[in-house]
């Protein structure tokens, strides 16, 4: 699969670098590079394994944009009229750094090109670590370090609990006023991620630790 992703990605990777002559695009790309150059963002490997499983399971095959997820989203929208997410970790990282969330085709294309432009310069783990350090996880909770302080957890020694907690919040950030609806959503999300990890046989985790 990685070979086919690479073939599809080549023209887009080239285009992503050609756009560096555009001033606005170049400024956004440099902003991404500046964030990724922060070596304080390094996290234990478990965080990367966990976010790939939960947010971007074909991460190790694609080069910044998941074409399969795009085609699937288009198909579901045309058939059922519902929108389904297909953003990769790279795209989510770019979105947070650029602070561009408008629902337009031009914004999406720019986001994808910026994601492609990072290929070869930074590893997927580096992008994942940087994303978790700046992602919105709830009211007044930005980044995993902020969450670790609030939950009184250590990023290294409590990596399993904190990873599952933080990555669950990427989909369901904590609201200003905690309610039963959010509690049910976040509880189910954490259980889903945990079950996936156990099914993959990557980690043995005790439910009582969560």
N, C-alpha and C positions, 0 to 999 in steps of 0.2 A: 504493500500500500504506500509506503514511504516513497518509492520510486515514482509512482503515478502522481503523488502530491508534488513531488519535486518538478516533474515535467510541466504540470499545470502552473506551478509557482514561478518558474523562470522568467517569463515575460513581465509578471507583476513585480518581481524583485528588481528587475532592471528598471522598470518604470518608477518604482519607489525611490530609486537613487537619482533618476533623471529629474524628478520633481524637486530635488534639493537646490536647484537653481531658482526655485520660487521662494521669495523672501519669507512669506508667512509660513509656508510649509517647513522651511529650514529652521525657523525659530522654534516651531513646535517640536521638531525632531531633536534639536539641541536641548530643549527642556527635558525631553525623555532621557537623553543621554546623561544629562547632569544628575538626574535622580538615580539612574542606574549606576553611576560612578561612585555612589556613596557606599563604601565598604562596611559601614556599620549595619547594613541591612541583612547581613548573612544570617540565615536561620538553619536549624538542624534539618536533615534530609526528610524527616517525617512530614513536615509542612508541605513540601513539594509533592510527595507521593499522595498526600491527602487531597490537595487542591486539584491535582490532575484527575484523580478519580471522581471528584465531585463536580468540577467545573469544566473540564476539558479533557475527556478520556482519550482523545486521539492526539493529544499534545505531542507525543513522541514521534508522530508520523508527519504532521504538517509543519509548515515553515512560517507560521504567523497567522494564517487564515485557514479555517477548516471548510473546504469546498463542499464536503459531504453535508455538513451542518447547514450550509447556506441553501443547497438544493433541497434538503429536507424541509427547511423552514418555508421556502417558496411553495413547495408542494402542499404542505399543510395549510398555508394561508389561502392558496387557490382553491383547495378542496373544502376546507372547513371554515375559512374566514377568520381564523385565529392566529395570533402572532406567537411564535416560539423562538426563544433565544438561541443564538448560534455563535455567540462571540467567544473567541479564544482568550486565554489568559493574557496574551500579548495585547489583544484589542481592549480588554478590560483595563489593563494597565495604562494604555494610551489614553483611554477615555477619562480616567481619573486625573492623569497628569495635565492633559489639555483642558480639562473641565468643560468639555463639549458634549452635551447630551441631547441636543435638538434632534427630532426625528425627521431627518432629511436624507436623501440619497447621497448628496454631496458630502455631508458630514461622515456618513458611513464609509464612503469610498476613501476619503482622506484618512480615516481611522485605520482602514485595512492597509493602505499604502504605508502608513507610519509603522504598523505592526510588521509588515514585510521588511521595512528598511532596517529593523533591528537585528534581522537574521545575520549571523556570522560575526556580529560584534559583541553580543552578549549571549550567554547560555540561557536556556529556558528556566533553569533554577534561579539564576540571577534576576530574571524578569519576575518570576513568581515571588521571590523573597521581597523584592522592591515593592511589588503590588500589595502584598500583605502588610507592609509597613506604612502604606499611605491610604489604604482602602477605608471607606466609610463603613463602620460597623454598628453605628447607632448614634443617638443624640449625644453629642460631645464625646464620642468615641471614634477617633480617627487613628487607624493603624493598630497593629497587634501589640505594640508596646503600651499604648494607652489602655487597651483591653486587659493586658496582663496586670497592670497596676490596680485597676478597678476590681478584678477578680482575685487579686493577691496570689497570682500564679507566676512561676518562673518560666521564662521562655525555653530554657534548656531542660530543666529537670521535670517540668510539667508539660513537655512538648505534645504528648498524645492528647491530653484533655484540652489544652489551649488551642491546638491545631484544629480539632474537630469543632470546638466552640467558635473560633474566629471564622472558619470557612463556612460554617452554617449561617453566620451573620452576614456574609456577603450577599446571600439571597434574601435573608430576613433581618435587616438591621433592627436594633433595639429601638422601639419608639420612645418618645418623651414620657408618655404615660404607659407603663406596662399593663397589658390586658391579657385575658384568657386566650383570645384568638392568637396573639403573637406567641404566647407560651406554648400553645399546642403546635404551632407551625415550627418553632425553633426546636422543640423536643422531637418532633417527627423527623426533622431534617438531620439532627444529630444521630438519631437512631438509624436512619437510612445510610448515612456515611459510614457509621460504625459497621453495619451489616455488610456493606460493600467491601470494606477493608478486610473483614474476616473471611468473606467468600473468596476474595482474591488470594487469601493465604499469606498476605504480606506481613500482617501483624496479628498477634493474639492479644486481644484487649478484653479486660473484665468490665462488664457493664457497671459494676459497683464503683469503678473509678471515675465515672462521668458524673 
